[in-house]
């Protein structure tokens, strides 16, 4: 999982803790949102990304 934030790392860390408690993901990365998205979304924005891998049917 990954969390991108709009210049609010503390809020991103709080969200990371909530996600870890609820879902126990292998890893959670925190990164800042890029300038293009950040200029439209604004400060305090959080974006959460995840990848769910399903086992292949044989």
ChimeraX commands (.cxc) that place a marker at each C-alpha (Angstrom):
marker #1 position 0.00,0.00,0.00 radius 0.5
marker #1 position 1.06,3.57,-0.48 radius 0.5
marker #1 position -0.13,6.92,0.80 radius 0.5
marker #1 position 0.59,10.19,-0.98 radius 0.5
marker #1 position -0.01,13.43,0.88 radius 0.5
marker #1 position -0.35,17.10,0.00 radius 0.5
marker #1 position 2.18,18.56,2.47 radius 0.5
marker #1 position 0.71,16.90,5.59 radius 0.5
marker #1 position 3.04,14.07,6.59 radius 0.5
marker #1 position 1.54,13.82,10.08 radius 0.5
marker #1 position -1.91,13.10,8.63 radius 0.5
marker #1 position -0.36,10.50,6.31 radius 0.5
marker #1 position 1.31,8.81,9.30 radius 0.5
marker #1 position -2.00,8.73,11.18 radius 0.5
marker #1 position -3.65,7.09,8.16 radius 0.5
marker #1 position -0.78,4.61,7.91 radius 0.5
marker #1 position -1.35,3.57,11.53 radius 0.5
marker #1 position -5.09,3.10,10.92 radius 0.5
marker #1 position -4.43,1.02,7.80 radius 0.5
marker #1 position -1.84,-1.14,9.57 radius 0.5
marker #1 position -4.16,-1.82,12.51 radius 0.5
marker #1 position -7.14,-2.70,10.31 radius 0.5
marker #1 position -5.60,-4.52,7.32 radius 0.5
marker #1 position -2.06,-5.60,8.33 radius 0.5
marker #1 position -0.50,-4.95,4.89 radius 0.5
marker #1 position 3.02,-6.17,4.19 radius 0.5
marker #1 position 4.26,-2.62,3.65 radius 0.5
marker #1 position 2.90,0.94,3.59 radius 0.5
marker #1 position 4.90,3.62,1.81 radius 0.5
marker #1 position 4.44,7.36,2.35 radius 0.5
marker #1 position 5.27,9.87,-0.35 radius 0.5
marker #1 position 4.42,13.49,-1.16 radius 0.5
marker #1 position 2.00,14.23,-4.00 radius 0.5
marker #1 position 3.63,15.71,-7.08 radius 0.5
marker #1 position 3.29,19.36,-8.06 radius 0.5
marker #1 position 0.72,18.83,-10.85 radius 0.5
marker #1 position -1.75,16.91,-8.68 radius 0.5
marker #1 position -0.94,18.94,-5.57 radius 0.5
marker #1 position -1.70,22.25,-7.29 radius 0.5
marker #1 position -5.22,21.01,-8.09 radius 0.5
marker #1 position -5.94,18.99,-4.93 radius 0.5
marker #1 position -4.35,21.35,-2.40 radius 0.5
marker #1 position -2.78,20.94,1.03 radius 0.5
marker #1 position -4.07,18.18,3.28 radius 0.5
marker #1 position -4.92,15.85,0.41 radius 0.5
marker #1 position -4.43,12.11,0.99 radius 0.5
marker #1 position -4.38,9.51,-1.76 radius 0.5
marker #1 position -4.32,5.81,-0.92 radius 0.5
marker #1 position -3.05,3.22,-3.40 radius 0.5
marker #1 position -3.13,-0.54,-3.10 radius 0.5
marker #1 position -2.54,-3.64,-5.16 radius 0.5
marker #1 position -4.48,-6.79,-4.44 radius 0.5
marker #1 position -3.03,-9.90,-6.04 radius 0.5
marker #1 position -5.36,-12.85,-6.54 radius 0.5
marker #1 position -3.99,-16.35,-6.92 radius 0.5
marker #1 position -4.20,-17.63,-10.49 radius 0.5
marker #1 position -6.75,-20.40,-11.08 radius 0.5
marker #1 position -5.21,-23.54,-12.50 radius 0.5
marker link #1:1,2 radius 0.2
marker link #1:2,3 radius 0.2
marker link #1:3,4 radius 0.2
marker link #1:4,5 radius 0.2
marker link #1:5,6 radius 0.2
marker link #1:6,7 radius 0.2
marker link #1:7,8 radius 0.2
marker link #1:8,9 radius 0.2
marker link #1:9,10 radius 0.2
marker link #1:10,11 radius 0.2
marker link #1:11,12 radius 0.2
marker link #1:12,13 radius 0.2
marker link #1:13,14 radius 0.2
marker link #1:14,15 radius 0.2
marker link #1:15,16 radius 0.2
marker link #1:16,17 radius 0.2
marker link #1:17,18 radius 0.2
marker link #1:18,19 radius 0.2
marker link #1:19,20 radius 0.2
marker link #1:20,21 radius 0.2
marker link #1:21,22 radius 0.2
marker link #1:22,23 radius 0.2
marker link #1:23,24 radius 0.2
marker link #1:24,25 radius 0.2
marker link #1:25,26 radius 0.2
marker link #1:26,27 radius 0.2
marker link #1:27,28 radius 0.2
marker link #1:28,29 radius 0.2
marker link #1:29,30 radius 0.2
marker link #1:30,31 radius 0.2
marker link #1:31,32 radius 0.2
marker link #1:32,33 radius 0.2
marker link #1:33,34 radius 0.2
marker link #1:34,35 radius 0.2
marker link #1:35,36 radius 0.2
marker link #1:36,37 radius 0.2
marker link #1:37,38 radius 0.2
marker link #1:38,39 radius 0.2
marker link #1:39,40 radius 0.2
marker link #1:40,41 radius 0.2
marker link #1:41,42 radius 0.2
marker link #1:42,43 radius 0.2
marker link #1:43,44 radius 0.2
marker link #1:44,45 radius 0.2
marker link #1:45,46 radius 0.2
marker link #1:46,47 radius 0.2
marker link #1:47,48 radius 0.2
marker link #1:48,49 radius 0.2
marker link #1:49,50 radius 0.2
marker link #1:50,51 radius 0.2
marker link #1:51,52 radius 0.2
marker link #1:52,53 radius 0.2
marker link #1:53,54 radius 0.2
marker link #1:54,55 radius 0.2
marker link #1:55,56 radius 0.2
marker link #1:56,57 radius 0.2
marker link #1:57,58 radius 0.2
view
